[in-house]
Amino acid sequence: MSFLTPELLSRFDIPGPRYTSYPTADRFVEACAQSNLHQALDLRTQGVGHKNRPLSIYVHIPFCESLCYYCACNKIITKHHEKAVPYLRYLAKELALYTSTIGTGQSVSQLHLGGGTPTFLSDSELSALMSMLKRNFNFVAGGEYSVEVDPRTVNAERLALLFELGFNRLSFGVQDFDPEVQKAVHRIQPVEQVFALVASARKIGFESVNVDLIYGLPKQSPESFDRTLKQINALRPDRIALYAYAHLPERFKPQRRIVAAELPVASSKIAMLSRSMDALMAAGYVYVGMDHFALPVDALAVAKRQGRLHRNFQGYSTQPDCDLIGLGVSSIGRMGSTYSQNAKTMDEYVDMLDQAQLPVVKGLALSRDDQIRRAWIMAIMCQGHVQFDVFNEAWLIDAQSYFSEELLQLQSMQSQGLLELSEQGLHVTPMGWFFVRGVAMVFDKYLQADRNRTRFSKII
């Protein structure tokens, strides 16, 4: 992988969206959010919006016992576990508002519990939550049912319970194994603890175990991160998510506790990325795309090989594009051609549900141009190519004319060997796949009109 030089990586060391949606969530507005969602739910119920297409469910559990200084998630720091009890009641209220429109028994092929820390919930609370979901939905065989796990909050017995409840995929937040880095970000978790939990998960029978890593944290260096990567390769999780830390203390208050002088300089951060990619692929991992790696036999790597990758708010997925119901404070959902986001504060979330309203405060009804660009960008992000005649037939446009300005902008990337343009279509090269966000950004109408990109993470 010698072509991925630090010089090439630094050339694309620019901010940009992750494209878990298009338009991106920062474009959501308050106007008509409630009415747009209700209209989309009605259309699905009437069969206009693929009524029989399986749903995806996301449940946000905002509670954490302790604060990780790098975190940019919506969370509530508390050691009072009793706060979960009323929250579960409000999740039930929110779900009842959805099923009053779409009914019960609809098929679900994907479930993700995120946070915060979903394993903040007790065993009985996790059981009650899953029981509530299973009463209202039909979880189909072969689906992806995942939960984010803080290793400090579980043991082998808790993992066994998660498996019994129907979860088949786990994601462990590791970030870095170096004790000094862990101390600097206020997240201490011994290496031995993670190794024991992954071994237990395999013994129990989970289909896939993911580990999250972050490079660019305080006290990290290329050499220290090399040591973490060596340990990760020994752990050999099925999937690895390798994220770049974005230091935005003006937006995320917890990051103000990080000592800026302890952050690695840009050249060190680029070196970490380059050496990480080399190490992981040398260890046999497949580069799925962006920040995702997987073992060749993992379903995500298989989907990449077979051209079946999809992308949603949790990142790359093996599950086909589907409507998403987001439950809980700050959750984002998608229904038909509508996005919606729940209230970000607990007070507002609770108040709206007490008034028997879906707690949606922002959203977006996609225009035809939005839908065309979403399909185009997702084809680039997931398959790495777009065939003009197929796209034209699907959307009744002339893509070469519709995207004429954007295709001209790609000529510099073509000269750098990142993509190939022909009369047949656009094809991202193997080298270009490492910079696929940069290719997609060219077709983002909102981003091209707004050069203020500092709110986004770096694209590599």
N, C-alpha and C positions, 0 to 999 in steps of 0.2 A: 504493500500500500504506500510505496514511496512517493506517489504522485500527490498525496495529501501532505504537502509541506507546510511548516508553520507560516511561510510567506503567503501561500494560497489561502490558508485558513484565516489569517489576519485580514486579507482582502475582503472577506465576507463577514468580518466581525462587526456587524451592524444590527441594530434592533429591528424586530419584525414580529408579526403575529404568529401564533402556533397553528392557526387554522383548525382548531377543533370545531369551529363553525365558520360560516361566511353568510352574511357580514359578521364580524367579530363582536363579542359581547360589549365592548366599549362603545358600540354604535347603537345600543338599545336606548329607547326613549320611553318616557312616562306616558305619553299620549296614547290612549285607546288600548293599553296593555290588557286590561281586563276583558273588554269587549272582543278584542282580536282572539284571545285564547278561547273564550266561550264559543265564538263562531267556528273556530277550528275544531273544537270538541264536537260541536253539533254536526259538522261536515263528516267527521270520522264516524259518528254514530249512524249517519244516513248512508254510509257506504261510499261517500265521495272521496274520502281520504284514505283509501286502502283499509277498510274496516277490519278485514281479516288478517292484516299484516301484524306480526307479533310486536309487542311493545318492548321498550327498554325502560327500566326503572332505576332512578338514582335517589338514594336517601342520604341526606346530609346530617351527620351527628356532630354538632359543633364543639362538644366538650373535650377539654384536655386537662390533665392534672398539673402539668407544668408547661412553661413557655419555652419553645425552641426559638432562638433569636433570629434565625433566618426565615422563619415562616411568614408566608404572605396569604395564608388561608383565612377564611372566616371562622373564628373559633372563640370559645369562652373558656377562660382559664379558671378552674375551680377544683377543689378537692371534695366538694359537697356532692356526692354521687346521687343524693336524693333529688337533685335538680332534673335528673333524667326522667323521673316519673311523670311530672306534668308535661314534659316535652313529648313523650310517647303518646299521651292523650291528644295533644294537638296534631301530631302526625296522623292519628286516627281520624280526627275531624277533617283534616285536609284531604285525606284519601276518600272519605265519605262524600265530599263535594265532587270529586272526580267521578266516582262510581255512580253518583246520582244522575250523571249525564251519559256516560259510556257503558254503564252497567258493570256487572261482575262477571268473572269467568273468562275474560279476554286472555289470550295467550301472551306469555312473557318469555323472551329468549335471552334476556340480559338483565342482570341486577348488579348494581354496584353500591356498596356502603362506603361512603367517604367521610371526610371530616376536615378538621378535628380528629378525634380518635374514636372510631366506632367501637373499639374494644374497651372504651370507657364504660359502656353498658355492662351490667351484671349478666350472668348466665341466664337468669330468669327473664331479664329485660330483653336480651337478644332473642330468646325463645318466643316471648310475647310479640316482638316486632315481626319475626318471621311467620308466626302463626297468623297474624293480622294480614300480612301480604298474601299468604297462601289461601286464606279464606276468600280473598277478593280477586285473585288472578290464578291462571293456570300456567304453572312453570313447566315449559316443555323440555323434553329430554334433549340432551346435546347442547343446552344453552350455556352461556358464560355467566357464572354466579360468583362474584368476587367481593372481597372485603379487604380494606386497608387495616394493617395490624401494626401497632406499636409493640416491638418485642418486649418492652418493659412491662406490658400489661397482660401478658398471656403465659401459659405454661402448656405442657403437652395435653392436659385434660381439657383446657379451654379450646385448643385446636381441634380436639376430637369432637367437642360439642358443635363447633362451627361446621365441621364436616357432616355431622348428623342433621344439622339444620338445613343442609342442602348446598352449602358453598363448595365449589370445586376449584376455586383459585384464591390464592393468598398473595398479598403484596406487603412485604416487610419494609418499613422505613429504616434504612441503615445510614445513608448519607456518607459516612466515613468511619473507618475503624480506628483511626489514630486518636489516642487518648487526649492529646493536646488540642486537637481540632474539636473533639467532642466537648471538652471543657469550655472552649471559646464560644461554642454555640449553645451551651447549656442543654446538652443531650448526651448523657453518659449511659452507654450500654456496652457491656463487655463482648468481645468477639465470641467467646465460648458460649454465651447465651444465645446468640443468633445461630451459631452452628448447630446447637442442640435443638433449637426450634425447627430449623429447616429439616434436620434429620427426622424429627417427629412427624412433620408434615408429610414427608415422603412415606414414612411407615404407615401413616393413617390412610393415605391414598389420594391426596390432592392431585389433580391433573397438572397443575402448573403453579410454581412458586416464583414470584417476582421480587426483585430487590431494587430499591431506589437508592441511587447514589447522587451526590451533588459535588461538582468541582467549582472552585473559585471561592471556597469558604475561608474564613480567617485561619491563620496558622498553617494552611495547606501550602505545599510546594510540589513540584513535579515528582521529586524523589519520595516524599511522604505518601503521595497518592499512588505512586507505583506500588508501594507496600500494601495499600488497601486493595488495589487491583489484583495483586498476587493472592491475597486472602480470598477475594471474591472468586477468583478462578478455582481455588481449592474448594470453596463452598459449592460452586457450580449450580447456581439457581437456573431455572428454566428460562427466565427472562430477566433482563436488566434494563432499567430506565436510568439513563445518565443525563442529569439535568445540569444546566449552567446556573450558578447562583446569580441572581440579578439584585444588586444592592440599590434599593430605592427607599431609603429611610424617610424621605419626605412623604411617601405614600403609605408605608407599612411601619407603624410605630415600634413593633418589637425589634426591627432591624437597627434602631437607634442605639441599642445596647451592644452592637457589634463595634469593635474598635477598628475604624476605617484603615488605620495605619497597618493593621495586621492582615488586611486582605492582600492576596497575591496580585502582583502587577499584571498588566494585560499580556505580556509576553509569556509569563509563567502559566497563565490561564490557558493560552493557546497551546502551550507545550503539554499541559495536562490532557487537553482534548485529543491532541494528535497521538500522544503516547497511550491514552486509554483505548482509542480506536485500534491501534496496532496490537495492544495486548489482548483485547477481547477477541478480535478476529483471529489472532494467532492461536488463541485458546479454543477455536472452533465455533465461536458465536457468529450468527448471521446478522449483518446490519440490516434491520427491517426498515428503518427510516428515521430521520431526525434524531431522537434520543433513545430509540428502542433497539435492543439487541435480543436475540433469542437463539436457543440451541436449535440445530437443524430439524429435530423431530418435534419441536413445539408447534402447536397449532398456528401460532402467529407467523413463524417462519414458513410453514407449509402454505399458509394463505398468501404470503408474499410471493413465493415461487409460482403459485397457481393463478396469480392476478386477482385474488379475492379479498384483498385488504379493504377495510373500510375505516372511517375516522369519525369519532364523535367527541363529546366533551371530556371523556376519559382518555383520549388518545387513539392510537391504532387499535382496531378490533377485527375479529374474525366474523362478527355477526353482520348480516346485511343491514343496510340503511333502514332505520325504522323510527317511528314516533317515540319520543322520550318524555316520560312524566318525571319531573323533578319534585321531590318531597323534602320539606324541611327548610329552615332558614337559609336564605341566599341561593337555594338550588335553582338551576337553569333547566328548562324543559324545551322541547321542540314538538310541535303538533302541526302536521301538514307543512304549510309554508309560513308558520308563525313560530317565533321564539318568545319565551317568557322567562322572567327572573323574579324569584320571591324576594320579599323584604329581607334586608341584610341585618336588621336588628331584631332581637327577640321580642321587644316590646311591640314593635309594629307588626311582626308576624302573628303574635298572639292576639293583638287587638283586631286585626282583620278577620281572623278565624272566629273570634267571639261574635263578630257581626255576620257570620255565615258567608263570608266572602273568601274566595281563593286569594291567598296572600301574595298575589302578583302585583308588582309595582312598576316594572319596566318590561319592555319587550320590543318586538319588531315584526311587522307584517311584510314579508318579502315581496318586492316588485318583481316583474318578469325579468328585468335585467339582473336583479339579485340572484334569482333562481338559476339563470343561465350561467352567471359567473360562479355561483356555488358549485354547480355540476362540473364546470371546467376546472376550477381550482382543486376540487376533490379528486378529479381524475388525475391531475398532476401529482397531488400529494400521495395518492394511494396506488395508482398503477404506473405513474411515471411517463405516461404517454396519452395523447389524444389523437384519434383518427378523425380527420375532418368530415368525411362522408357520413360516418356513423353519428357523429355529434350533430351534423346538419339535419339528418333525418329525425333525430330525437327531438330537436328543439326548433325545427323549421326556420333555420337561419343559414346564412352563408358565413361560417366562422372566420374565414380568411378576410372577409370584408368587415365583419362585426368587430374583430380584434386586430384590425390592420395596424393601428398605432402601437399596440402592445407587442405584436409580432416583430415590428421594426426594432423595438427596444431590446429584443432578445438577441439581436445579431452579435452584440459584444460577448454575450454568454456563449453563443455558438462558436465564436472565434477562439474562446478559451477552452473549448472542448467539453462544455457542461451540458450541451443539448444539441440536437440535430433537428433542423427544420427542412421540410420537403413539401411537395405538392400534396402528399398524402396526410401529413400531420406533424405533430410535435412529439419528439422522443427525448426524454432525459437520459443522458449517458450514465454509465456506472459511476464515473467521477462526479457528475452533476447531481446524482442522488443524494450526495452528502450536503448539497446546498439547495435542496428542493424547495425550502421555504423562500429562498431568494427568487426562484423562478415563479412561484405562485404569487409573490408580492407584486409582480409586474401587472397582474390582472385584477388587482384589488383596487376598484374604482375609488373607494373611500380613502385608502392609504395614499394613492397617487395624488389626491387632492389635498391631503393633510400631511405635511412633512414633519410634523411633531411626533416622532416615533419613540421618544425616550421612555414612554410608558410600557414599552414591550421589552421582553428579554432579547438577548442576542440570538441571531438566527442559527448559529452553530454552537 
